[in-house]
Amino acid sequence: MELMERDLDSEKRKYPRFDVDLPIKYSRSSFFFKYARAVNASEGGLLLHLPEELGIGQQLALKLFFPSCADSNIIETVVKVVWMDVRLRKDWAWDYQTGVRFVDISPENMAILKTFLTDLGQKPLCTA
C-alpha cells in the first residue's frame, strides 16, 4: 500500500491543468504561421492539436489568442515540443496531439496567462 501511495504522489503535476479551447498560430520560425488549437493549458505548457507532426525538441514561435473579454487577448511565446501522440479523427484526418512547454515567455505574458488560468479555476460549475 505504501508503494502505491508513493506512486500517486509522484504523479502530481507541478502546475494544475485547465481544459481550454483557444486558437493559436505557430511557426518553426517567425514567419509563415499555421493555425491550430490549444485544448489544455497550465503555467508550464500547453496541449495542442496540430495539423502536422513535429519532432520532440522542436521549438516553435507561438501566439495564443484569449477570449476578447481578457485585458490583453494575445500572448507570444516560444515553446518546445516535449511529447506527441497521433490519433485518427472521425473525419479520417490525422490529429497530432502535442505537449509543449514554455521556454521563452515574458513576465508580462506569463502574468496574463496566470490571470486567465486563475479565472478559469474560479468559475463555478454549471448544474442542470
C-alpha atoms as an extended CHARMM CRD file, in Angstrom:
* protein
*
       128  EXT
         1         1  MET       CA              0.0000000000        0.0000000000        0.0000000000  PROA      1               0.0000000000
         2         2  GLU       CA              2.8090000000        2.4160000000        0.8550000000  PROA      2               0.0000000000
         3         3  LEU       CA              4.4080000000        1.8520000000       -2.5700000000  PROA      3               0.0000000000
         4         4  MET       CA              1.1250000000        2.6830000000       -4.3110000000  PROA      4               0.0000000000
         5         5  GLU       CA              0.7470000000        5.9140000000       -2.2920000000  PROA      5               0.0000000000
         6         6  ARG       CA              4.2800000000        6.9580000000       -3.2210000000  PROA      6               0.0000000000
         7         7  ASP       CA              3.4890000000        6.3630000000       -6.9060000000  PROA      7               0.0000000000
         8         8  LEU       CA              0.3670000000        8.5320000000       -6.6840000000  PROA      8               0.0000000000
         9         9  ASP       CA              2.3210000000       11.3410000000       -5.0200000000  PROA      9               0.0000000000
        10        10  SER       CA              4.9930000000       11.2420000000       -7.7250000000  PROA      10              0.0000000000
        11        11  GLU       CA              2.3270000000       11.7100000000      -10.4110000000  PROA      11              0.0000000000
        12        12  LYS       CA              1.1670000000       15.0690000000       -9.0480000000  PROA      12              0.0000000000
        13        13  ARG       CA              1.7890000000       17.8240000000      -11.5320000000  PROA      13              0.0000000000
        14        14  LYS       CA              3.7680000000       20.9540000000      -10.7670000000  PROA      14              0.0000000000
        15        15  TYR       CA              1.0010000000       23.1530000000      -12.2210000000  PROA      15              0.0000000000
        16        16  PRO       CA             -2.7340000000       22.4290000000      -12.4220000000  PROA      16              0.0000000000
        17        17  ARG       CA             -4.0880000000       21.9300000000      -15.9260000000  PROA      17              0.0000000000
        18        18  PHE       CA             -7.2250000000       23.5050000000      -17.3050000000  PROA      18              0.0000000000
        19        19  ASP       CA             -9.3100000000       22.4630000000      -20.2910000000  PROA      19              0.0000000000
        20        20  VAL       CA             -9.4510000000       25.2720000000      -22.8230000000  PROA      20              0.0000000000
        21        21  ASP       CA            -10.3470000000       25.7230000000      -26.4630000000  PROA      21              0.0000000000
        22        22  LEU       CA             -8.1490000000       28.5330000000      -27.7200000000  PROA      22              0.0000000000
        23        23  PRO       CA             -6.9100000000       29.3400000000      -31.2210000000  PROA      23              0.0000000000
        24        24  ILE       CA             -3.1690000000       29.5270000000      -31.7730000000  PROA      24              0.0000000000
        25        25  LYS       CA             -0.8020000000       30.4650000000      -34.5600000000  PROA      25              0.0000000000
        26        26  TYR       CA              2.5270000000       28.6890000000      -34.6380000000  PROA      26              0.0000000000
        27        27  SER       CA              5.6610000000       28.5080000000      -36.7270000000  PROA      27              0.0000000000
        28        28  ARG       CA              9.0840000000       26.9190000000      -36.7500000000  PROA      28              0.0000000000
        29        29  SER       CA             10.4170000000       30.4260000000      -37.4420000000  PROA      29              0.0000000000
        30        30  SER       CA              8.9410000000       33.8940000000      -37.0310000000  PROA      30              0.0000000000
        31        31  PHE       CA              7.2960000000       33.6890000000      -40.4760000000  PROA      31              0.0000000000
        32        32  PHE       CA              4.5840000000       31.5820000000      -42.1730000000  PROA      32              0.0000000000
        33        33  PHE       CA              2.2870000000       30.9460000000      -39.2230000000  PROA      33              0.0000000000
        34        34  LYS       CA             -0.0690000000       27.9580000000      -39.2500000000  PROA      34              0.0000000000
        35        35  TYR       CA             -3.3160000000       27.6760000000      -37.2830000000  PROA      35              0.0000000000
        36        36  ALA       CA             -4.2010000000       25.1120000000      -34.6010000000  PROA      36              0.0000000000
        37        37  ARG       CA             -5.9310000000       24.8010000000      -31.1940000000  PROA      37              0.0000000000
        38        38  ALA       CA             -4.7860000000       24.6800000000      -27.5880000000  PROA      38              0.0000000000
        39        39  VAL       CA             -7.0480000000       22.2950000000      -25.6470000000  PROA      39              0.0000000000
        40        40  ASN       CA             -5.2900000000       22.2330000000      -22.2910000000  PROA      40              0.0000000000
        41        41  ALA       CA             -3.2000000000       24.8720000000      -20.5020000000  PROA      41              0.0000000000
        42        42  SER       CA             -1.0670000000       25.3050000000      -17.4100000000  PROA      42              0.0000000000
        43        43  GLU       CA              1.6610000000       27.6700000000      -16.2600000000  PROA      43              0.0000000000
        44        44  GLY       CA              4.1810000000       25.1370000000      -17.5410000000  PROA      44              0.0000000000
        45        45  GLY       CA              2.8570000000       24.4930000000      -21.0380000000  PROA      45              0.0000000000
        46        46  LEU       CA              0.0320000000       23.5550000000      -23.3800000000  PROA      46              0.0000000000
        47        47  LEU       CA             -1.6000000000       20.5900000000      -25.0720000000  PROA      47              0.0000000000
        48        48  LEU       CA             -2.0050000000       21.4510000000      -28.7470000000  PROA      48              0.0000000000
        49        49  HSD       CA             -3.9230000000       19.7830000000      -31.5560000000  PROA      49              0.0000000000
        50        50  LEU       CA             -1.7520000000       20.3570000000      -34.6270000000  PROA      50              0.0000000000
        51        51  PRO       CA             -2.3160000000       19.5220000000      -38.2970000000  PROA      51              0.0000000000
        52        52  GLU       CA              1.2260000000       18.1840000000      -38.6890000000  PROA      52              0.0000000000
        53        53  GLU       CA              3.8010000000       16.0240000000      -36.9680000000  PROA      53              0.0000000000
        54        54  LEU       CA              6.6480000000       17.7910000000      -35.1990000000  PROA      54              0.0000000000
        55        55  GLY       CA              9.7620000000       16.3040000000      -33.6560000000  PROA      55              0.0000000000
        56        56  ILE       CA             10.4430000000       16.0810000000      -29.9430000000  PROA      56              0.0000000000
        57        57  GLY       CA             12.6990000000       19.0170000000      -29.0330000000  PROA      57              0.0000000000
        58        58  GLN       CA             11.4040000000       21.2000000000      -31.8980000000  PROA      58              0.0000000000
        59        59  GLN       CA             10.9790000000       24.8420000000      -30.8560000000  PROA      59              0.0000000000
        60        60  LEU       CA              8.0620000000       26.8990000000      -32.1110000000  PROA      60              0.0000000000
        61        61  ALA       CA              7.1040000000       30.5500000000      -32.0890000000  PROA      61              0.0000000000
        62        62  LEU       CA              3.5390000000       30.6110000000      -30.8100000000  PROA      62              0.0000000000
        63        63  LYS       CA              0.7310000000       33.1520000000      -30.4870000000  PROA      63              0.0000000000
        64        64  LEU       CA             -2.0840000000       32.1950000000      -28.1080000000  PROA      64              0.0000000000
        65        65  PHE       CA             -5.4030000000       34.0230000000      -28.5070000000  PROA      65              0.0000000000
        66        66  PHE       CA             -7.6440000000       34.5020000000      -25.4650000000  PROA      66              0.0000000000
        67        67  PRO       CA            -11.3350000000       35.4290000000      -25.4710000000  PROA      67              0.0000000000
        68        68  SER       CA            -11.8760000000       39.1250000000      -26.1940000000  PROA      68              0.0000000000
        69        69  CYS       CA            -13.0350000000       39.7740000000      -22.6190000000  PROA      69              0.0000000000
        70        70  ALA       CA             -9.4580000000       39.4310000000      -21.3490000000  PROA      70              0.0000000000
        71        71  ASP       CA             -7.3770000000       42.5750000000      -20.7350000000  PROA      71              0.0000000000
        72        72  SER       CA             -4.8650000000       41.5060000000      -23.3610000000  PROA      72              0.0000000000
        73        73  ASN       CA             -6.0830000000       38.8580000000      -25.7290000000  PROA      73              0.0000000000
        74        74  ILE       CA             -2.8170000000       37.6550000000      -27.3440000000  PROA      74              0.0000000000
        75        75  ILE       CA              0.3830000000       36.3610000000      -25.8310000000  PROA      75              0.0000000000
        76        76  GLU       CA              3.5170000000       35.4250000000      -27.7360000000  PROA      76              0.0000000000
        77        77  THR       CA              5.9420000000       32.7950000000      -26.5430000000  PROA      77              0.0000000000
        78        78  VAL       CA              8.4550000000       30.2080000000      -27.6290000000  PROA      78              0.0000000000
        79        79  VAL       CA              7.5910000000       26.6090000000      -26.7630000000  PROA      79              0.0000000000
        80        80  LYS       CA              9.3960000000       23.2870000000      -27.0470000000  PROA      80              0.0000000000
        81        81  VAL       CA              7.7400000000       20.0080000000      -28.0830000000  PROA      81              0.0000000000
        82        82  VAL       CA              8.1000000000       17.5120000000      -25.2270000000  PROA      82              0.0000000000
        83        83  TRP       CA              5.7890000000       14.7230000000      -26.4460000000  PROA      83              0.0000000000
        84        84  MET       CA              3.4490000000       13.8540000000      -29.2980000000  PROA      84              0.0000000000
        85        85  ASP       CA              0.6600000000       11.3430000000      -29.9520000000  PROA      85              0.0000000000
        86        86  VAL       CA             -1.0210000000       10.7070000000      -33.3010000000  PROA      86              0.0000000000
        87        87  ARG       CA             -4.7360000000        9.9120000000      -33.4530000000  PROA      87              0.0000000000
        88        88  LEU       CA             -7.1600000000        9.3340000000      -36.2750000000  PROA      88              0.0000000000
        89        89  ARG       CA            -10.1630000000       11.6860000000      -36.1270000000  PROA      89              0.0000000000
        90        90  LYS       CA            -13.7250000000       10.7640000000      -37.0910000000  PROA      90              0.0000000000
        91        91  ASP       CA            -13.2600000000       12.5410000000      -40.4280000000  PROA      91              0.0000000000
        92        92  TRP       CA            -10.2400000000       10.2680000000      -41.1370000000  PROA      92              0.0000000000
        93        93  ALA       CA             -7.7370000000       13.1100000000      -40.7800000000  PROA      93              0.0000000000
        94        94  TRP       CA             -4.7220000000       12.7990000000      -38.5080000000  PROA      94              0.0000000000
        95        95  ASP       CA             -4.7000000000       14.7510000000      -35.2630000000  PROA      95              0.0000000000
        96        96  TYR       CA             -1.2750000000       15.3740000000      -33.7570000000  PROA      96              0.0000000000
        97        97  GLN       CA             -1.7440000000       15.8880000000      -30.0150000000  PROA      97              0.0000000000
        98        98  THR       CA              1.4020000000       17.7070000000      -28.9830000000  PROA      98              0.0000000000
        99        99  GLY       CA              2.5740000000       18.6060000000      -25.4990000000  PROA      99              0.0000000000
       100       100  VAL       CA              4.7150000000       21.7330000000      -25.3550000000  PROA      100             0.0000000000
       101       101  ARG       CA              6.4060000000       23.5710000000      -22.5110000000  PROA      101             0.0000000000
       102       102  PHE       CA              7.1790000000       27.2670000000      -22.3440000000  PROA      102             0.0000000000
       103       103  VAL       CA             10.8640000000       28.0500000000      -22.9210000000  PROA      103             0.0000000000
       104       104  ASP       CA             10.6770000000       31.7990000000      -23.5480000000  PROA      104             0.0000000000
       105       105  ILE       CA              7.7390000000       33.7900000000      -22.2210000000  PROA      105             0.0000000000
       106       106  SER       CA              7.9310000000       37.3710000000      -20.9570000000  PROA      106             0.0000000000
       107       107  PRO       CA              6.9250000000       38.1370000000      -17.3750000000  PROA      107             0.0000000000
       108       108  GLU       CA              4.0520000000       40.2420000000      -18.7330000000  PROA      108             0.0000000000
       109       109  ASN       CA              2.7260000000       37.3970000000      -20.8750000000  PROA      109             0.0000000000
       110       110  MET       CA              3.1240000000       34.9030000000      -18.0100000000  PROA      110             0.0000000000
       111       111  ALA       CA              1.0950000000       37.2650000000      -15.7970000000  PROA      111             0.0000000000
       112       112  ILE       CA             -1.6770000000       37.3500000000      -18.4380000000  PROA      112             0.0000000000
       113       113  LEU       CA             -1.6520000000       33.5540000000      -18.6580000000  PROA      113             0.0000000000
       114       114  LYS       CA             -1.7440000000       33.1520000000      -14.8630000000  PROA      114             0.0000000000
       115       115  THR       CA             -4.6740000000       35.5630000000      -14.6000000000  PROA      115             0.0000000000
       116       116  PHE       CA             -6.5590000000       33.6930000000      -17.3200000000  PROA      116             0.0000000000
       117       117  LEU       CA             -5.9390000000       30.3180000000      -15.6220000000  PROA      117             0.0000000000
       118       118  THR       CA             -6.8680000000       31.6850000000      -12.1950000000  PROA      118             0.0000000000
       119       119  ASP       CA            -10.1380000000       32.9940000000      -13.6170000000  PROA      119             0.0000000000
       120       120  LEU       CA            -10.8210000000       29.5620000000      -15.1510000000  PROA      120             0.0000000000
       121       121  GLY       CA            -10.2060000000       27.8950000000      -11.8020000000  PROA      121             0.0000000000
       122       122  GLN       CA            -12.6550000000       30.2150000000      -10.0370000000  PROA      122             0.0000000000
       123       123  LYS       CA            -15.5780000000       29.7660000000      -12.4260000000  PROA      123             0.0000000000
       124       124  PRO       CA            -18.4860000000       27.9770000000      -10.7310000000  PROA      124             0.0000000000
       125       125  LEU       CA            -19.5120000000       24.6290000000      -12.1450000000  PROA      125             0.0000000000
       126       126  CYS       CA            -22.7380000000       24.7070000000      -14.1370000000  PROA      126             0.0000000000
       127       127  THR       CA            -25.5210000000       22.4960000000      -12.8340000000  PROA      127             0.0000000000
       128       128  ALA       CA            -28.6530000000       21.4670000000      -14.6450000000  PROA      128             0.0000000000
